[in-house]
Amino acid sequence: CACVPTQGAMMDNRFATALVIACVLSLISTIYMAASIGTDFWYEYHTLSPAENVSEAGRSIWEEFVSKDADEKTYTDALFRCNGTVGLWRRCITVPKNSHWYSPPENDMTTNCISFSLSDQFVEKYIEPGNHNSGTDLNRTYLWRLQFLLPFVSIGLMCFGALIGLCACACRSLYPAIATGVLHFLAGLCTLGLVGCYVAGIELLHRKLPLPEDVRGEFGWSFCLACVSAPLQFMAAALFIWAARTNRKEFTLLKAYRVA
């Protein structure tokens, strides 16, 4: 935003201010999206006594949780019992540092995480989680895949918009800012779609696997960052498009006045 494009005459301060604000909003929304993608607190489970739950089952919970063969029901049950958190790329549970069956429950807890592999992101979801013979649940399958793909599409659109903005600076023209605004608008739609897909996926999962009575689930701060990012993208898009169109209209009127 250091270089403010002009079009024949000096740009009105209103347009320069709008472009600066739009750039700041775009930068903040990009940071929020990157932070939400890279963190593991999209959804959190809180249980009353995770240490006791783990000590009853011994190390089997952790071994099943990290196993490559762990299905959706296996790791979801572990999330319920062990204060689990879920991100777009990883799932985590909180367990005692020493969780052997012969050890008493500890107050010293540690959080261990396991990443979703690329194949996990595209694996089919079943009508009855954990039962491969129950058939494919198409709704949950495609919601899961979309929540993986949409954030990257959103960030890609914003980065491409930023590149066009730099070209606009180099060309000292506001016309490309319209394209930047449109790309930010599309990025906002992708982020909004991501949020919707994630909420729908969680709700459908909990219909299949209801939360136990002593477990409470809630959306985490990573999810909130994505929710905040969407309106920031829409506001940036509106400012880019407004500045470009209004400045273009005023420049056309000024040119017509000079000709006359």
DAKAZI-V775012 format. One record per residue. RES is the residue in three letters. PSI is psi in degrees with one decimal (none if undefined). Layout:
res:RES psi:PSI
res:RES psi:PSI
//
This chain:
res:CYS psi:1.3
res:ALA psi:-36.7
res:CYS psi:122.0
res:VAL psi:118.6
res:PRO psi:152.6
res:THR psi:165.0
res:GLN psi:81.9
res:GLY psi:-47.3
res:ALA psi:167.9
res:MET psi:134.2
res:MET psi:141.2
res:ASP psi:143.6
res:ASN psi:-28.1
res:ARG psi:-43.6
res:PHE psi:-40.3
res:ALA psi:-42.9
res:THR psi:-42.6
res:ALA psi:-41.6
res:LEU psi:-40.0
res:VAL psi:-46.0
res:ILE psi:-41.2
res:ALA psi:-41.6
res:CYS psi:-40.8
res:VAL psi:-44.7
res:LEU psi:-40.6
res:SER psi:-43.2
res:LEU psi:-44.3
res:ILE psi:-43.3
res:SER psi:-36.3
res:THR psi:-42.6
res:ILE psi:-43.7
res:TYR psi:-41.8
res:MET psi:-44.0
res:ALA psi:-40.7
res:ALA psi:-39.6
res:SER psi:-37.6
res:ILE psi:-37.7
res:GLY psi:-2.3
res:THR psi:167.8
res:ASP psi:25.8
res:PHE psi:45.3
res:TRP psi:-40.7
res:TYR psi:138.4
res:GLU psi:141.1
res:TYR psi:136.7
res:HIS psi:117.5
res:THR psi:156.5
res:LEU psi:-36.7
res:SER psi:73.5
res:PRO psi:-36.0
res:ALA psi:-44.3
res:GLU psi:-40.4
res:ASN psi:-43.1
res:VAL psi:-41.1
res:SER psi:-28.8
res:GLU psi:-39.5
res:ALA psi:-4.9
res:GLY psi:-153.1
res:ARG psi:-3.2
res:SER psi:-33.8
res:ILE psi:-49.3
res:TRP psi:-40.6
res:GLU psi:-40.4
res:GLU psi:-35.3
res:PHE psi:-40.2
res:VAL psi:-6.4
res:SER psi:142.6
res:LYS psi:-22.5
res:ASP psi:3.8
res:ALA psi:124.5
res:ASP psi:179.3
res:GLU psi:-40.8
res:LYS psi:-39.2
res:THR psi:-51.5
res:TYR psi:-25.6
res:THR psi:-39.8
res:ASP psi:-39.6
res:ALA psi:-38.4
res:LEU psi:-40.7
res:PHE psi:-44.8
res:ARG psi:-19.5
res:CYS psi:40.3
res:ASN psi:54.0
res:GLY psi:156.4
res:THR psi:148.1
res:VAL psi:132.2
res:GLY psi:-171.4
res:LEU psi:-23.2
res:TRP psi:-19.0
res:ARG psi:158.4
res:ARG psi:143.3
res:CYS psi:149.0
res:ILE psi:155.1
res:THR psi:121.3
res:VAL psi:159.4
res:PRO psi:148.9
res:LYS psi:-31.8
res:ASN psi:94.3
res:SER psi:33.4
res:HIS psi:154.7
res:TRP psi:-27.9
res:TYR psi:-0.3
res:SER psi:143.4
res:PRO psi:158.5
res:PRO psi:143.0
res:GLU psi:154.7
res:ASN psi:-15.5
res:ASP psi:102.5
res:MET psi:156.6
res:THR psi:148.9
res:THR psi:123.9
res:ASN psi:139.8
res:CYS psi:154.3
res:ILE psi:136.2
res:SER psi:145.9
res:PHE psi:129.0
res:SER psi:168.0
res:LEU psi:-36.0
res:SER psi:-32.2
res:ASP psi:-32.4
res:GLN psi:-23.6
res:PHE psi:9.5
res:VAL psi:151.7
res:GLU psi:142.5
res:LYS psi:144.5
res:TYR psi:154.0
res:ILE psi:-41.5
res:GLU psi:105.8
res:PRO psi:129.9
res:GLY psi:-14.9
res:ASN psi:101.6
res:HIS psi:-13.2
res:ASN psi:2.2
res:SER psi:-8.0
res:GLY psi:163.1
res:THR psi:131.8
res:ASP psi:97.8
res:LEU psi:-37.9
res:ASN psi:-51.3
res:ARG psi:-33.7
res:THR psi:-48.9
res:TYR psi:-29.0
res:LEU psi:-42.1
res:TRP psi:-43.0
res:ARG psi:-39.4
res:LEU psi:-38.8
res:GLN psi:-17.9
res:PHE psi:-39.3
res:LEU psi:-38.7
res:LEU psi:-40.7
res:PRO psi:-33.6
res:PHE psi:-35.9
res:VAL psi:-41.6
res:SER psi:-49.8
res:ILE psi:-38.6
res:GLY psi:-41.6
res:LEU psi:-41.0
res:MET psi:-39.5
res:CYS psi:-39.5
res:PHE psi:-38.5
res:GLY psi:-39.0
res:ALA psi:-37.6
res:LEU psi:-41.6
res:ILE psi:-37.3
res:GLY psi:-39.5
res:LEU psi:-38.9
res:CYS psi:-37.0
res:ALA psi:-39.5
res:CYS psi:-44.1
res:ALA psi:-37.7
res:CYS psi:-7.7
res:ARG psi:51.3
res:SER psi:145.8
res:LEU psi:-10.6
res:TYR psi:-44.0
res:PRO psi:-16.2
res:ALA psi:-24.9
res:ILE psi:-44.4
res:ALA psi:-39.1
res:THR psi:-42.3
res:GLY psi:-43.0
res:VAL psi:-41.4
res:LEU psi:-38.8
res:HIS psi:-35.4
res:PHE psi:-44.7
res:LEU psi:-37.7
res:ALA psi:-40.4
res:GLY psi:-39.7
res:LEU psi:-40.7
res:CYS psi:-42.4
res:THR psi:-41.0
res:LEU psi:-39.8
res:GLY psi:-38.7
res:LEU psi:-48.7
res:VAL psi:-45.4
res:GLY psi:-42.9
res:CYS psi:-40.2
res:TYR psi:-45.0
res:VAL psi:-45.5
res:ALA psi:-41.2
res:GLY psi:-42.0
res:ILE psi:-43.9
res:GLU psi:-42.6
res:LEU psi:-37.6
res:LEU psi:-42.8
res:HIS psi:-18.1
res:ARG psi:-35.6
res:LYS psi:-42.1
res:LEU psi:85.8
res:PRO psi:148.9
res:LEU psi:136.2
res:PRO psi:162.1
res:GLU psi:-33.5
res:ASP psi:15.4
res:VAL psi:134.8
res:ARG psi:134.0
res:GLY psi:145.3
res:GLU psi:154.5
res:PHE psi:139.0
res:GLY psi:-175.9
res:TRP psi:-25.8
res:SER psi:-40.5
res:PHE psi:-40.2
res:CYS psi:-36.5
res:LEU psi:-42.1
res:ALA psi:-38.5
res:CYS psi:-37.9
res:VAL psi:-32.8
res:SER psi:-37.6
res:ALA psi:-53.3
res:PRO psi:-30.7
res:LEU psi:-39.8
res:GLN psi:-40.9
res:PHE psi:-40.8
res:MET psi:-41.3
res:ALA psi:-42.1
res:ALA psi:-44.6
res:ALA psi:-41.2
res:LEU psi:-42.1
res:PHE psi:-47.6
res:ILE psi:-41.7
res:TRP psi:-47.1
res:ALA psi:-43.4
res:ALA psi:-46.7
res:ARG psi:-43.4
res:THR psi:-41.6
res:ASN psi:-37.7
res:ARG psi:-41.2
res:LYS psi:-44.0
res:GLU psi:-37.6
res:PHE psi:-38.4
res:THR psi:-42.1
res:LEU psi:-40.0
res:LEU psi:-40.8
res:LYS psi:-42.2
res:ALA psi:-37.7
res:TYR psi:-40.9
res:ARG psi:-40.7
res:VAL psi:-42.7
res:ALA psi:none
//
